[in-house]
Amino acid sequence: MKIILTGATGVLGSQIMYEILELFIRDSINGKLLLISRSKGKKSALDRINKLLSSSYTPKILKDQGLEKLDQYIEIIDTDLDSVQENFSSKIDGAYFIHSAGYVNLSTDEEHREKIFDENTKITKVILNNFHHSIKKFIYIGTAFSSGERTGIVENDFHNLDFIPQHRNAYENAKFYSENFVAKRCKDLGLPFQILRPSVICGRLMDDENKYFVSKYMVFYLLAKFFYLAAQRTTEQENVRFMINEKTGLNIIPVDYVAKIIVSVFRRDDIQQLNIVSHKSLNLVKGLELIMDEMGYKNYTIIRNAPHFEYQNTTEKLYYESIGKHLKPYLVTSAKQFNTTLLNSILEIPVLDDETFTQLIRYAKLHKFKDVNI
Ligand SMILES: NC(=O)c1ccc[n+]([C@@H]2O[C@H](COP(=O)([O-])OP(=O)(O)OC[C@H]3O[C@@H](n4cnc5c(N)ncnc54)[C@H](OP(=O)(O)O)[C@@H]3O)[C@@H](O)[C@H]2O)c1
């Protein structure tokens, strides 16, 4: 079996890489995993991948094999995806192509819009156009956020709707556009495809190994980090007002569950689109309370969405001029639920209750919100 994977140095891609290698080992598959990864500073793509395969957070089953054995399954194509050329046809003939690389950025800043849109859409077009001749199937990792603003129950199909979804930022819009491109282009080419969409990714939860680990702290972790640092900085905590729709929630899903689902379903012909999400979203008022309690920041108030909002102090200004402005569209959004029947039938969705959420942010705090340098 041949699999090509992009984004293996990322939060999710690294866990997909682990799951694929585990699949090869456990099922004694004579597999080849081609990783399209780039170098970073003085570190080659090989250095970066080898670090992922030999660190304290590497799954034991892989570490026990040793790098030499693992490297036999792997081939690395050291290149930026912007400029990737398809000149290794024989190697990739009949491969499943899992495209997990992406530019995750929830910025609402106008000046970043074009870059976020281009980075996410251009790469997908380049690789699909360059690789479609030889591959067996194209698997695109989207995001449940590409649903846009919705209410009620959200189904797995986002591309046969009788309305155009309204997106909250360039990232959501770009991911939706890329999904659409993949679906249309693959249909035209007669190439099987799959679109798999995680919601907001959190640390590992599926077993006790490396529990709560995640290589980069994003989205709700960034809010926690802001108030962790604010609580450390001052003794007198200034009041911060949060505009929140009290009915809404954030759908969060553990990274190892997402990777397990992707590796369980990529060969299934009966699944073309699938949201990889929790049954229930975490209520935002409760989530904020848990975060602020854990970070030790006590002085905050929840208010309704206010179009005119003057900052009442420096902490509030700092918050809304940094992470706050990008998260705000998610805090005031309408409540929605996902239909998780199909997903749960593949692998039971772990429950993310208040206690588990607290443990996740406590773990991040203990690690001072430091991302792993891969
Ligand atoms: N994180 C989330 O909460 C979340 C939620 C839903 C969906 N997703 C989707 O899941 C996928 C993976 O996200 P992630 O969380 O793993 O993101 P991430 O941690 O930011 O990793 C992004 C990956 O893409 C690679 N990449 C980006 N541009 C590239 C380029 N031009 N050439 C080569 N590699 C490039 C990065 O390589 P470098 O390491 O070299 O930069 C990295 O491996 C994305 O498609 C994202 O939209 C993520």
Ligand as a Chemical Component Dictionary entry (heavy atoms), coordinates in Angstrom:
data_LIG
# 
_chem_comp.id                   LIG 
_chem_comp.type                 NON-POLYMER 
_chem_comp.pdbx_formal_charge   0 
_chem_comp.three_letter_code    LIG 
# 
loop_
_chem_comp_atom.comp_id 
_chem_comp_atom.atom_id 
_chem_comp_atom.alt_atom_id 
_chem_comp_atom.type_symbol 
_chem_comp_atom.charge 
_chem_comp_atom.model_Cartn_x 
_chem_comp_atom.model_Cartn_y 
_chem_comp_atom.model_Cartn_z 
_chem_comp_atom.pdbx_ordinal 
LIG N1  N1  N 0  -5.675 22.578 14.101 1  
LIG C1  C1  C 0  -7.012 22.594 14.063 2  
LIG O1  O1  O 0  -7.699 22.931 15.056 3  
LIG C2  C2  C 0  -7.728 22.152 12.803 4  
LIG C3  C3  C 0  -9.112 21.989 12.877 5  
LIG C4  C4  C 0  -9.793 21.581 11.745 6  
LIG C5  C5  C 0  -9.115 21.335 10.573 7  
LIG N2  N2  N 1  -7.777 21.493 10.518 8  
LIG C6  C6  C 0  -7.130 21.213 9.219  9  
LIG O2  O2  O 0  -6.259 20.128 9.417  10 
LIG C7  C7  C 0  -5.132 20.254 8.559  11 
LIG C8  C8  C 0  -3.878 20.143 9.390  12 
LIG O3  O3  O 0  -3.859 21.206 10.328 13 
LIG P1  P1  P 0  -2.799 21.253 11.494 14 
LIG O4  O4  O 0  -3.528 21.597 12.725 15 
LIG O5  O5  O -1 -1.945 20.046 11.465 16 
LIG O6  O6  O 0  -1.965 22.549 11.056 17 
LIG P2  P2  P 0  -0.505 22.954 11.457 18 
LIG O7  O7  O 0  -0.085 22.348 12.733 19 
LIG O8  O8  O 0  -0.409 24.442 11.312 20 
LIG O9  O9  O 0  0.376  22.269 10.303 21 
LIG C9  C9  C 0  0.315  22.662 8.984  22 
LIG C10 C10 C 0  1.142  21.692 8.169  23 
LIG O10 O10 O 0  1.080  22.090 6.799  24 
LIG C11 C11 C 0  2.404  22.231 6.309  25 
LIG N3  N3  N 0  2.463  23.251 5.257  26 
LIG C12 C12 C 0  1.763  24.400 5.194  27 
LIG N4  N4  N 0  2.123  25.083 4.081  28 
LIG C13 C13 C 0  3.057  24.319 3.442  29 
LIG C14 C14 C 0  3.815  24.470 2.248  30 
LIG N5  N5  N 0  3.693  25.561 1.478  31 
LIG N6  N6  N 0  4.695  23.489 1.905  32 
LIG C15 C15 C 0  4.846  22.393 2.692  33 
LIG N7  N7  N 0  4.157  22.184 3.829  34 
LIG C16 C16 C 0  3.275  23.155 4.194  35 
LIG C17 C17 C 0  3.210  22.670 7.535  36 
LIG O11 O11 O 0  4.576  22.494 7.289  37 
LIG P3  P3  P 0  5.693  23.287 8.155  38 
LIG O12 O12 O 0  5.768  22.568 9.474  39 
LIG O13 O13 O 0  6.912  23.154 7.341  40 
LIG O14 O14 O 0  5.207  24.703 8.293  41 
LIG C18 C18 C 0  2.624  21.715 8.569  42 
LIG O15 O15 O 0  3.153  20.432 8.400  43 
LIG C19 C19 C 0  -5.269 21.594 7.854  44 
LIG O16 O16 O 0  -5.735 21.379 6.564  45 
LIG C20 C20 C 0  -6.284 22.343 8.686  46 
LIG O17 O17 O 0  -7.029 23.245 7.900  47 
LIG C21 C21 C 0  -7.064 21.879 11.602 48 
# 
loop_
_chem_comp_bond.comp_id 
_chem_comp_bond.atom_id_1 
_chem_comp_bond.atom_id_2 
_chem_comp_bond.value_order 
_chem_comp_bond.pdbx_ordinal 
LIG N1  C1  SING 1  
LIG C1  O1  DOUB 2  
LIG C1  C2  SING 3  
LIG C2  C3  SING 4  
LIG C2  C21 DOUB 5  
LIG C3  C4  DOUB 6  
LIG C4  C5  SING 7  
LIG C5  N2  DOUB 8  
LIG N2  C6  SING 9  
LIG N2  C21 SING 10 
LIG C6  O2  SING 11 
LIG C6  C20 SING 12 
LIG O2  C7  SING 13 
LIG C7  C8  SING 14 
LIG C7  C19 SING 15 
LIG C8  O3  SING 16 
LIG O3  P1  SING 17 
LIG P1  O4  DOUB 18 
LIG P1  O5  SING 19 
LIG P1  O6  SING 20 
LIG O6  P2  SING 21 
LIG P2  O7  DOUB 22 
LIG P2  O8  SING 23 
LIG P2  O9  SING 24 
LIG O9  C9  SING 25 
LIG C9  C10 SING 26 
LIG C10 O10 SING 27 
LIG C10 C18 SING 28 
LIG O10 C11 SING 29 
LIG C11 N3  SING 30 
LIG C11 C17 SING 31 
LIG N3  C12 SING 32 
LIG N3  C16 SING 33 
LIG C12 N4  DOUB 34 
LIG N4  C13 SING 35 
LIG C13 C14 SING 36 
LIG C13 C16 DOUB 37 
LIG C14 N5  SING 38 
LIG C14 N6  DOUB 39 
LIG N6  C15 SING 40 
LIG C15 N7  DOUB 41 
LIG N7  C16 SING 42 
LIG C17 O11 SING 43 
LIG C17 C18 SING 44 
LIG O11 P3  SING 45 
LIG P3  O12 DOUB 46 
LIG P3  O13 SING 47 
LIG P3  O14 SING 48 
LIG C18 O15 SING 49 
LIG C19 O16 SING 50 
LIG C19 C20 SING 51 
LIG C20 O17 SING 52 
# 
